[in-house]
């Protein structure tokens, strides 16, 4: 017996193949050994077994042949039950046997050395064991002074800014990147400015250009002389994904605006090194997928473990993670019935701008006499307390053992 993970509702992530190709790859001897006719075998890969014109899908095959099927977040399992209801021939969608096991990330891999050192100072070298008990973890984090959380974050933010400057200098001059910061870019980006990160795979439903919907309004936000904002983008598009490449072209076309050039940057050759710097060093992690297409998402989990606040559409993991005090939510959980994609995008873009103007930017710049944004830092601590144990790979693996592997 085996378990199956329905990892995405996106069509491109659920491969289908023509009956002719399946016939060529699986000869009659193989099918006969399964004690199935050719038609019975092909029916296993169809959402409708009686439809001989339907192509052979790997997801329907896996759903039928596995003992346990799961989505990678609570919302994703709900979406998957509706999407694959016909495979299980269930009149009641709630009886479709797809459970949820929400994704998590590996804390030692993604938590910065600076925060790990801070945890060792206040919790000891076995700090990771506290993640197994959310209550003890919360008490331990609460004991760390807010100033230490903020100081550690500033260290990481300065490291990120220097890293970005080196990347930009190397890109613009064609010279090999070094550990030294060149004077030509020494004033590019400022560690005192609110810094928002947006880095992930480039795909249509992730809406990379949503933030550009009202460009004049965005420019007013990022160019506020008293409360400036800077944006860091990074990601890669699949070579065959034309829509994704067009989105990147639209993003890069904004470079004709001088204000944008000073306040926004796209980092090329996205990899784990770049991802680590970003999730550890920005102030805010932005996520704006088109609901309900985000199966889970994990980059925001990595950011939260480094006291970075999420600013996200309520989809995927963030529905389970957001408690009102550990980050920011864009829009609501209400399904936008009757609206077109364009209307939904306009609605979500407006919600994003309003969140930046009314909550995110003002809260970040509300600092005390020591230069510490007190209420912002409380949210940072809340994010570490509540999200690190809930979305760690330790919890995830326990869930797989309990809900999937021992259930086979």
Secondary structure, DSSP 8 states (H G I E B T S, - for coil): --EEE----SGGGS-EE-HHHHHHHS-HHHHHHTT--HHHHHHTT-SSTT-TTS-EEHHHHHHHH-SEEEESSHHHHHHHHHHTHHHHT-SSGGGS-EEE----B-HHHHS-HHHHHHHHHHH-TTGGGGGGSHHHHHHHHHTS-HHHHHHHHHHHHHHHHHHHHHHHHHHHH-----SS--GGGTTSS-TTSEEEEEES-B-GGG-TTGGGTTHHHHHHHHT-SSS-EEEEEE--B-TT-HHHHHHHHHHHHGGGSHHHHHHEEEESS--HHHHHHHHHH-SEEEE---TT--S---HHHHHHTTT-EEEEES-THHHHH--SSSEEEES-SS--TT--HHHHHHHHHHHHHHHIIIIIHHHHT---TTS--HHHHHHHHHHHHHHHHHTBHHHHHHHIIIIIGGG-
